[in-house]
Amino acid sequence: MRLLVDSDAFCKLALAGLFSDAAALFDANASECGRLPALPFMLKRGGLPRTFGALECQRLIPVAESIPAVTEAPRHWIDGLTPIADIDPGEAILFSIAAQEGIPVISGDIRALKALRNVARFPEALESRVVLLEAILLALCWRLGQEQVMRRIEPVRESDALLRVCFSPGNSSPEECLASYFRARRTELAPLVPWDPSPEGKP
């Protein structure tokens, strides 16, 4: 397994047709990624269909099912996360596996990440392995061109404040906006060091 992805980030990237491109930044395809077992069920009912639309989520189910589900989290990692209210059980599983296996995890849950930065051992174990949505999109702008990313983001732009701001029709430079968000998040999440997109960017 080369890459983990949380459910919300998966939906945004997949509905924009960018999940495969995002995985490719880590030399991975869908079969080499990992997602939560509940994702296909979450796409059928609950918060995800309300946020992204029932038909859109239905379309994502085969994509989600093509990604292997992660199963058991390492106990000696997850025990440190289960008492923390701001880290839900799904995020705790992903963070624990990422820490154990030393693999990147795409997460857009800033509240959980703010809590994670204060948990012993996790900032060191996940250094440069927490992949923020703004970092992924910035790397994709460099790789695919910001105009193409802006077109693809259109179906999900209104689902997220970051996407609304950085990819608004009046914004001539999504790259600059994403970079600004990323710098702010990097400061905000210290001592947790997120994955830096710059090595994956322009030559």
SVG drawing of the C-alpha trace seen along z (x, -y; Angstrom):
<svg xmlns="http://www.w3.org/2000/svg" viewBox="-29 -38 42 44">
<polyline fill="none" stroke="black" stroke-width="0.4" points="0.0,0.0 1.4,-3.4 -1.3,-5.9 -4.3,-6.3 -7.2,-8.6 -10.0,-9.8 -13.6,-9.7 -14.2,-13.4 -11.0,-14.0 -11.7,-11.0 -15.1,-12.4 -13.8,-15.8 -10.9,-14.4 -12.9,-11.7 -15.9,-13.8 -13.4,-16.2 -11.9,-13.4 -8.6,-14.0 -8.2,-11.0 -6.1,-9.0 -3.9,-12.0 -3.5,-12.6 -2.5,-9.0 -0.1,-9.2 1.8,-11.9 2.8,-9.1 3.4,-6.5 0.2,-4.7 -2.9,-3.5 -6.3,-2.7 -5.3,0.8 -2.3,-0.4 -4.3,-2.9 -6.3,-2.3 -9.7,-3.7 -12.0,-3.1 -14.3,0.0 -17.4,-2.1 -16.8,-4.4 -19.1,-2.6 -21.9,-2.5 -21.3,-6.2 -21.8,-7.0 -25.3,-5.5 -26.6,-7.4 -25.7,-10.0 -23.6,-13.1 -21.7,-12.4 -24.9,-12.2 -26.3,-15.3 -23.1,-17.2 -22.2,-16.0 -25.5,-14.8 -27.0,-11.3 -26.5,-10.6 -22.9,-11.8 -22.1,-9.6 -23.8,-6.7 -21.4,-7.2 -18.4,-7.0 -19.3,-3.6 -17.5,-1.5 -14.4,-3.8 -14.4,-3.4 -14.8,0.3 -11.8,0.5 -9.7,-0.8 -8.8,1.8 -10.3,1.3 -7.9,1.0 -8.9,3.3 -7.2,3.4 -5.3,0.5 -2.1,1.2 -3.2,1.2 -0.1,-0.5 -0.8,-3.5 -4.6,-3.8 -4.8,-3.5 -3.3,-7.0 -6.1,-8.4 -9.3,-6.8 -9.8,-9.1 -9.6,-12.2 -13.0,-13.6 -11.8,-15.7 -10.4,-12.6 -13.1,-10.3 -12.6,-6.5 -12.1,-6.5 -9.4,-9.2 -7.8,-7.4 -7.5,-4.2 -5.9,-6.0 -3.5,-8.0 -2.5,-4.9 -1.8,-2.8 0.1,-5.7 2.3,-6.0 2.9,-2.3 3.6,-1.7 5.3,-5.1 2.9,-5.9 1.2,-9.2 -2.4,-9.9 -4.6,-12.4 -6.8,-14.2 -8.9,-17.3 -10.0,-17.1 -8.2,-20.1 -9.8,-19.7 -8.5,-16.2 -5.0,-17.3 -4.9,-20.1 -5.6,-17.4 -3.1,-15.0 -0.2,-17.5 -0.3,-17.2 -0.3,-13.4 3.0,-11.9 4.9,-10.1 2.5,-11.1 4.2,-14.3 7.5,-12.5 6.0,-9.3 3.8,-11.4 6.4,-14.0 5.8,-14.9 3.2,-12.1 0.0,-14.1 -1.2,-15.3 -3.5,-18.3 -6.1,-18.9 -4.5,-22.3 -1.1,-20.6 -2.5,-18.0 -4.3,-20.5 -1.3,-22.8 0.8,-19.8 -1.9,-19.0 -2.0,-22.6 1.7,-22.3 1.4,-19.0 -1.8,-19.4 -2.1,-23.2 -4.3,-25.3 -6.9,-25.9 -7.5,-22.2 -7.7,-21.7 -10.1,-24.6 -12.4,-23.0 -12.4,-19.7 -13.0,-21.3 -16.2,-23.0 -18.6,-20.1 -17.4,-20.2 -16.4,-23.8 -19.3,-24.8 -18.8,-21.9 -15.7,-23.4 -14.6,-26.9 -11.1,-26.3 -12.3,-25.3 -14.8,-28.2 -12.1,-30.7 -9.2,-29.3 -11.2,-28.3 -13.7,-31.1 -14.3,-32.3 -12.8,-35.7 -9.5,-34.3 -6.9,-34.4 -4.3,-32.5 -5.5,-29.4 -1.9,-28.4 -1.1,-31.5 -4.3,-31.0 -3.5,-27.4 0.1,-28.2 -1.1,-30.8 -3.5,-28.4 -0.8,-25.8 1.7,-28.1 -1.0,-29.1 -1.9,-25.5 1.8,-24.5 2.2,-27.2 -1.1,-26.3 -0.3,-22.5 3.2,-22.8 4.9,-20.7 3.1,-18.3 4.9,-18.8 2.6,-18.2 3.7,-16.8 5.3,-19.6 4.1,-19.6 7.1,-21.5 9.2,-18.4 6.3,-17.1 5.8,-20.4 7.5,-22.1 10.9,-20.9"/>
</svg>
